[in-house]
């Protein structure tokens, strides 16, 4: 009985070919098929539940492919039989029951006396992978939809505060200032002074709420002006904040600008609330015509990303927002070494309208 030479030593200490082939076919997680030039299945290592080898052997391989995949499989087999080489493809297949599944195939030639006699097919069932991927895509679509709704609600509330509450407060301040100016009393009325002080505080608070919800500058002037409004508020807790950008007067697609704003907002919130940072550098730069890079670095106390409690969603929110736009976030930190957050987002896929 023939045995195979050991590839490392050249000695013949491997099992006989038949035993080795049997072990490979029985232990492989793939379906292993041998197909002749007429596309007839000559060998199959195993079949799916509810089928027997008699249901498969000597049947045309294309009987087990869907109409959508048959032509692709046929072309690959033609290529293998005419030119050789190993080819990979994904295809949909059908069982005798009619159930559709999905397979990842690798197809290569079987040589006999220097001629291509048959083709070997290793087929991996990827139905569960496809279903998981579809489920993940659905979840991401739902998440994106929910974030879009949240942004619209934030925008609406922001406009309501700006056009309603803020205007009433501003009007009250103007009337009280006019009354104060018109009053000829020698001494200042403390009640009037206190009322003006409280109204001015209310006006400041309404501006802070508008900035946190969705500043009008984000929609009207763009991400640069909106980022600067965030920095004004953050400077009350962080002594040194540097901001640079290479956008010029260019506007980015609205979904990208919204995502950048939320990433910078969350990063500054973390720097203020947890990092005890004294300095933060923020930059927004065009990497090329297709990508924009956002970098936020602080000199705070740092942390171990793996130790962040599950109930803290800020960093994960940055990651998820980045992924929803086809980008990726890098968050690097160590205790005592500050934190570096860097995100690269694509521009081209979002250039035709807002989210």
C-alpha positions as CSV (number, residue, x, y, z in Angstrom):
1,X,0.0,0.0,0.0
2,X,1.4,3.4,-1.0
3,X,2.5,5.9,1.7
4,X,3.4,9.5,1.5
5,X,6.9,10.9,2.1
6,X,7.3,13.2,5.0
7,X,7.8,16.7,3.6
8,X,10.4,17.7,6.2
9,X,12.6,14.6,6.2
10,X,11.7,12.8,3.0
11,X,11.2,9.5,5.0
12,X,8.1,7.4,4.5
13,X,6.7,7.5,8.0
14,X,3.3,8.9,7.3
15,X,0.1,6.7,7.1
16,X,-0.8,5.1,3.8
17,X,-2.6,7.3,1.4
18,X,-6.0,5.6,1.8
19,X,-5.8,5.9,5.6
20,X,-4.7,9.5,5.4
21,X,-7.5,10.4,2.9
22,X,-10.1,8.7,5.0
23,X,-9.0,10.6,8.2
24,X,-9.0,13.9,6.3
25,X,-12.5,13.3,5.0
26,X,-13.9,12.2,8.3
27,X,-12.4,14.9,10.4
28,X,-12.8,17.9,8.0
29,X,-15.6,20.3,8.9
30,X,-16.1,20.9,5.2
31,X,-18.0,19.0,2.6
32,X,-15.3,17.4,0.3
33,X,-16.5,16.6,-3.2
34,X,-14.9,15.2,-6.4
35,X,-16.5,16.3,-9.6
36,X,-15.6,15.0,-13.1
37,X,-15.6,17.1,-16.3
38,X,-19.3,16.3,-16.8
39,X,-20.0,18.0,-13.4
40,X,-21.1,14.7,-12.0
41,X,-20.3,14.2,-8.3
42,X,-18.0,11.1,-8.0
43,X,-17.2,11.4,-4.3
44,X,-18.7,13.1,-1.2
45,X,-17.3,12.7,2.3
46,X,-20.6,13.4,4.0
47,X,-24.1,14.7,3.4
48,X,-26.5,16.8,5.3
49,X,-29.1,15.5,7.6
50,X,-32.0,13.8,5.8
51,X,-29.9,12.9,2.8
52,X,-27.9,9.8,1.8
53,X,-24.9,9.3,-0.4
54,X,-27.2,7.8,-3.0
55,X,-29.0,11.1,-3.2
56,X,-25.8,12.9,-4.1
57,X,-23.4,10.6,-6.0
58,X,-23.6,10.7,-9.8
59,X,-25.8,13.8,-9.6
60,X,-24.9,17.0,-11.4
61,X,-23.3,19.4,-9.0
62,X,-25.4,22.2,-10.5
63,X,-28.5,20.4,-9.3
64,X,-27.5,21.5,-5.8
65,X,-26.9,25.2,-6.7
66,X,-29.4,27.9,-6.9
67,X,-30.2,29.5,-10.3
68,X,-28.4,32.7,-9.1
69,X,-25.2,30.8,-8.4
70,X,-25.2,28.2,-11.1
71,X,-23.5,30.3,-13.8
72,X,-20.8,31.4,-11.4
73,X,-20.0,27.9,-10.3
74,X,-20.0,26.7,-13.9
75,X,-17.5,29.4,-14.9
76,X,-15.2,28.5,-12.0
77,X,-15.2,24.8,-12.9
78,X,-14.5,25.7,-16.6
79,X,-11.5,27.7,-15.4
80,X,-10.2,24.9,-13.2
81,X,-10.6,22.2,-15.9
82,X,-9.0,24.4,-18.6
83,X,-6.2,26.2,-16.7
84,X,-5.9,24.6,-13.3
85,X,-5.3,26.7,-10.2
86,X,-7.3,27.0,-7.0
87,X,-10.3,29.3,-7.0
88,X,-12.4,30.6,-4.1
89,X,-16.0,31.8,-4.2
90,X,-19.2,32.1,-2.2
91,X,-22.4,30.6,-3.5
92,X,-25.9,29.7,-2.4
93,X,-26.9,26.1,-2.6
94,X,-30.1,24.1,-2.2
95,X,-30.8,20.8,-0.5
96,X,-33.2,18.2,-1.8
97,X,-35.7,19.5,0.7
98,X,-35.5,22.9,-1.1
99,X,-33.9,24.7,1.8
100,X,-31.4,27.3,0.8
101,X,-27.9,27.5,2.4
102,X,-24.7,29.4,1.7
103,X,-21.3,27.9,1.1
104,X,-17.7,29.1,0.9
105,X,-16.0,27.0,-1.8
106,X,-12.4,26.3,-2.7
107,X,-12.1,24.5,-6.1
108,X,-8.9,23.0,-7.4
109,X,-7.8,20.4,-10.0
110,X,-7.0,16.7,-9.5
111,X,-4.1,15.7,-11.7
112,X,-3.6,12.2,-13.2
113,X,-0.6,11.5,-15.4
114,X,-0.1,15.2,-15.8
115,X,-3.7,15.8,-17.0
116,X,-6.6,17.5,-15.1
117,X,-9.1,14.6,-14.6
118,X,-11.4,15.9,-11.9
119,X,-12.0,18.9,-9.6
120,X,-12.0,18.8,-5.9
121,X,-14.4,21.1,-4.0
122,X,-14.1,21.9,-0.3
123,X,-17.4,23.5,0.7
124,X,-17.8,25.2,4.1
125,X,-21.4,25.8,5.2
126,X,-21.6,29.5,6.1
127,X,-25.4,29.8,6.6
128,X,-25.0,30.7,10.3
129,X,-22.3,33.2,9.5
130,X,-24.5,34.8,6.9
131,X,-27.4,34.9,9.3
132,X,-25.2,36.4,12.1
133,X,-23.9,39.0,9.6
134,X,-27.5,39.8,8.5
135,X,-28.5,40.1,12.2
136,X,-25.5,42.4,12.9
137,X,-26.3,44.6,9.9
138,X,-29.9,44.8,11.0
139,X,-28.9,45.8,14.5
140,X,-26.5,48.5,13.2
141,X,-29.3,49.8,10.9
142,X,-31.6,50.0,13.8
143,X,-29.0,51.7,15.9
144,X,-28.2,54.2,13.2
145,X,-32.0,54.9,12.8
146,X,-32.3,55.5,16.5
147,X,-29.3,57.8,16.6
148,X,-30.8,59.7,13.6
149,X,-34.1,60.1,15.5
150,X,-32.2,61.2,18.6
151,X,-30.4,63.8,16.6
152,X,-33.6,65.1,15.2
153,X,-35.2,65.3,18.6
154,X,-32.1,67.1,20.0
155,X,-32.3,69.5,17.1
156,X,-36.0,70.1,17.7
157,X,-35.5,70.7,21.5
158,X,-32.5,72.9,20.8
159,X,-34.6,75.1,18.4
160,X,-37.5,75.2,20.9
161,X,-35.1,76.5,23.6
162,X,-33.5,79.0,21.3
163,X,-36.7,80.3,19.7
164,X,-38.8,80.1,22.8
165,X,-37.3,80.1,26.3
166,X,-34.1,82.0,25.3
167,X,-36.1,84.7,23.6
168,X,-38.4,85.2,26.5
169,X,-35.5,85.4,28.9
170,X,-33.7,87.9,26.6
171,X,-36.8,90.0,26.4
172,X,-37.2,90.0,30.2
173,X,-33.6,91.1,30.6
174,X,-34.1,94.0,28.1
175,X,-37.2,95.2,29.9
176,X,-35.6,95.1,33.3
177,X,-32.5,96.8,32.0
178,X,-34.6,99.6,30.5
179,X,-36.5,99.9,33.7
180,X,-33.2,100.1,35.7
181,X,-31.9,102.8,33.3
182,X,-35.1,104.8,33.5
183,X,-35.3,104.6,37.3
184,X,-34.0,107.8,38.9
185,X,-33.5,106.3,42.3
186,X,-30.2,107.1,44.0
187,X,-29.7,103.6,45.4
188,X,-29.9,100.4,43.4
189,X,-33.0,98.3,44.0
190,X,-31.5,95.0,45.1
191,X,-34.5,93.0,44.0
192,X,-34.1,94.4,40.5
193,X,-30.3,93.6,40.6
194,X,-31.0,90.0,41.8
195,X,-33.7,89.5,39.1
196,X,-31.3,90.6,36.4
197,X,-28.6,88.4,37.8
198,X,-30.9,85.3,37.8
199,X,-32.1,86.0,34.3
200,X,-28.6,86.4,32.9
201,X,-27.7,83.1,34.5
202,X,-30.8,81.5,32.9
203,X,-29.7,82.9,29.5
204,X,-26.2,81.4,30.0
205,X,-27.8,78.1,31.0
206,X,-30.0,78.0,28.0
207,X,-27.0,78.7,25.7
208,X,-25.2,75.8,27.4
209,X,-28.2,73.5,26.9
210,X,-28.4,74.4,23.3
211,X,-24.8,73.7,22.7
212,X,-25.1,70.3,24.5
213,X,-28.2,69.3,22.6
214,X,-27.2,70.5,19.1
215,X,-25.8,74.0,18.5
216,X,-27.3,75.9,15.7
217,X,-23.8,76.5,14.5
218,X,-23.4,72.8,13.5
219,X,-26.2,73.1,11.0
220,X,-25.6,76.7,9.9
221,X,-21.8,77.1,10.0
222,X,-20.4,73.6,10.2
223,X,-18.3,71.4,12.4
224,X,-15.5,74.0,13.0
225,X,-17.8,76.5,14.6
226,X,-19.7,73.8,16.5
227,X,-16.4,72.4,17.9
228,X,-15.3,75.9,19.0
229,X,-18.6,76.3,20.9
230,X,-17.9,73.0,22.7
231,X,-14.4,74.3,23.6
232,X,-15.7,77.5,25.1
233,X,-17.8,75.6,27.6
234,X,-15.0,73.0,28.3
235,X,-12.5,75.8,29.2
236,X,-14.3,76.4,32.4
237,X,-12.8,73.1,33.7
238,X,-9.7,72.6,31.5
239,X,-7.2,75.5,31.6
240,X,-5.5,74.8,28.2
241,X,-7.4,73.6,25.1
242,X,-5.8,73.8,21.7
243,X,-7.8,73.4,18.5
244,X,-6.5,73.0,15.0
245,X,-8.1,71.9,11.7
246,X,-7.3,71.7,8.0
247,X,-10.8,72.0,6.7
248,X,-10.6,75.6,5.6
249,X,-14.1,76.8,4.7
250,X,-15.2,73.3,3.5
251,X,-18.3,71.7,4.8
252,X,-18.3,67.9,5.4
253,X,-21.3,65.6,4.8
254,X,-23.9,66.2,7.5
255,X,-23.7,62.6,9.0
256,X,-19.9,63.0,9.3
257,X,-20.1,66.5,10.9
258,X,-22.7,65.2,13.4
259,X,-20.5,62.2,14.3
260,X,-17.4,64.3,14.7
261,X,-19.3,66.7,17.0
262,X,-20.6,63.8,19.2
263,X,-17.1,62.3,19.4
264,X,-15.5,65.5,20.4
265,X,-18.3,66.3,22.9
266,X,-18.0,62.9,24.6
267,X,-14.2,63.1,24.6
268,X,-14.2,66.5,26.3
269,X,-16.9,65.3,28.7
270,X,-14.6,62.4,29.8
271,X,-11.6,64.8,30.0
272,X,-13.6,67.1,32.3
273,X,-15.4,64.5,34.4
274,X,-12.8,61.7,34.8
275,X,-9.4,62.6,33.5
276,X,-8.6,65.7,35.7
277,X,-6.9,67.0,32.5
278,X,-5.1,70.3,32.5
279,X,-4.5,70.3,28.8
280,X,-6.4,69.0,25.8
281,X,-5.4,69.1,22.1
282,X,-8.2,68.7,19.5
283,X,-7.6,68.4,15.8
284,X,-9.8,67.7,12.8
285,X,-7.8,67.1,9.6
286,X,-8.5,65.9,6.1
287,X,-6.2,62.9,5.5
288,X,-7.0,62.9,1.8
289,X,-10.1,63.6,-0.3
290,X,-11.8,60.5,1.1
291,X,-11.1,60.5,4.8
292,X,-11.1,62.9,7.8
293,X,-9.2,62.2,11.0
294,X,-10.3,63.4,14.5
295,X,-7.7,63.4,17.3
296,X,-8.3,64.3,20.9
297,X,-5.4,64.0,23.4
298,X,-5.3,65.0,27.0
299,X,-2.7,64.9,29.8
300,X,-5.1,63.5,32.4
301,X,-4.7,60.6,34.8
302,X,-5.4,58.0,32.2
303,X,-7.0,54.6,32.7
304,X,-6.9,51.0,31.5
305,X,-9.5,50.6,28.7
306,X,-10.2,47.0,29.8
307,X,-11.1,48.2,33.3
308,X,-13.9,50.6,32.2
309,X,-17.2,49.5,33.8
310,X,-19.9,48.2,31.5
311,X,-22.3,50.9,32.6
312,X,-20.0,53.6,31.2
313,X,-21.1,53.9,27.6
314,X,-19.1,57.0,26.5
315,X,-16.1,55.2,25.0
316,X,-18.2,52.5,23.4
317,X,-20.5,55.2,22.0
318,X,-17.4,56.7,20.3
319,X,-16.5,53.3,18.8
320,X,-20.1,52.5,17.6
321,X,-20.6,55.9,16.1
322,X,-17.4,55.5,14.2
323,X,-18.3,52.0,12.9
324,X,-21.7,53.1,11.8
325,X,-20.1,55.5,9.3
326,X,-17.6,52.9,8.2
327,X,-14.7,54.2,10.3
328,X,-12.8,52.9,13.3
329,X,-11.8,54.5,16.6
330,X,-8.5,54.0,18.4
331,X,-8.5,54.7,22.2
332,X,-5.1,54.5,23.8
333,X,-4.6,55.2,27.5
334,X,-2.5,54.1,30.5
335,X,-2.7,55.2,34.1
336,X,-0.7,58.4,34.5
337,X,-0.1,58.7,30.7
338,X,-3.2,60.6,29.5
339,X,-5.6,59.5,26.8
340,X,-5.4,59.6,23.0
341,X,-8.6,59.1,21.0
342,X,-8.2,59.0,17.2
343,X,-10.9,58.3,14.7
344,X,-10.7,58.1,10.9
345,X,-14.0,58.4,9.0
346,X,-14.7,58.0,5.3
347,X,-16.3,60.9,3.4
348,X,-17.2,59.5,0.0
349,X,-20.0,57.1,1.1
350,X,-21.8,60.0,2.8
351,X,-21.4,62.7,0.2
352,X,-25.0,62.5,-1.2
353,X,-27.1,63.8,1.6
354,X,-27.7,63.8,5.3
355,X,-28.5,60.9,7.6
